[in-house]
Amino acid sequence: MPQQRKDAIMKSRAVLGGQFSEQLAPFLPNFKYLPTEARFIGKPIDFLVFKGMDEKKIDEVVFVEVKSGNAKTSPVEKSLKETIEKKRVRWEEYRIPEELTKKKVEEK
């Protein structure tokens, strides 16, 4: 029993260490983008990078998945990569209904 517990703790630490490293990636050597232009998402992709955002003119959006060690790409990550490569990406705007944003006039 103690060995199983030790194995579980070690696996948990490895997972947490990987998650921590993922979030630090923009500050590590060889990360190709400015940390100020990278936004951590976590799932299904680690980062969205808005190149040019610091200059107020975004000219590219880059999806970045961070891997360490022998980590493999998950099926969901593979499908996202394929979706992006096939340019099945679009812009959409959602407007909050006015009745939810207007202050109600109090009745006397």
N, C-alpha and C positions, 0 to 999 in steps of 0.2 A: 504494500500500500504506500509506504513513504516514497518509493521510487516513482510510482505513478503520479504522485503529487508533485514531485520534483520536476518530472517531465512536463506536466501541465503548466507549472510556473515558468519553466524555460520557454515553452511555446508561446505563452502569453506575453512574456517579455520580448520575444522576437517580433511578434505582431505589433506590439506597442512601439517598439523601436523603429519598425518599418514605417508605421503611421507618422511618427514624429519626424523621421528623415524626409518623408514625402513633403510635409509642410515646410521644412527648412530648405528644400531643393533650390528655390530661387536665390538663396544666399550661399550656395555651395559652388565650388569651382566648376567651370565648364557649362553652367546653366546659360543658355544662349540669349536670355531675355532679361530685361530690367525687372528687378523684384517689385518695383512700384507699379508695373503694368501687368503683373500676374495676380490672378484671383484664384484662391484655393476653393475647389468645389468638393473634392473627395470622392464622390460617386456620381455617375459612372466614370468620370474622368477626374484626374487630380487637379489640373489647372486650366483655366482659360487665360490666354495672354492677349491683351489688347495693345498690339504694337502701335506706337505713336500717341497713345493716350496722354503721356506726360506733356506732349507738345500740342494737345487739344485737337489732334487730327488722326484718328485711328485709320490706318491703312491696311491692317491685316488682323484677323482673329485666328489665334493658333490654339489648338487643343493639345495639351501636353499630359502624357501619362508618365509617371515616375516609377521606375523599377529599380530594385536593388538585388544583389546576389543572383540567385537562379530563378527569380520570380518570373512567372509566365503570364502572358496576356490572357485574361478571362474571356469566355464566350461573349459576354456583354460588351467588353472593351473592343473585341474584334468586330462585332456588329456595328458599333459606333464608328470605328475607323472606316469600315466599308461604306457606311452611310455618308460620312464626310467626303470620302474620296469620290463617291458618285454624285457629289454636290447636291444631295438631298437636304439642304439647309436653307432656312428662310427666316425672314424678319416678320415678327408679328407684334402688334401693339394691343394691349388690353386696357380699356378705359373703365374705371370704377364708376358704377351708376351714380348719377348726380344725387339721387335721393339718399345715398349713403354718405355723401360728403358735405351736403348742405346742412347748416345749423337749422334746427327747427325753431320756429318762432313760438315762444311760450304764450299760451292763451291765458288771459286774465279772467 
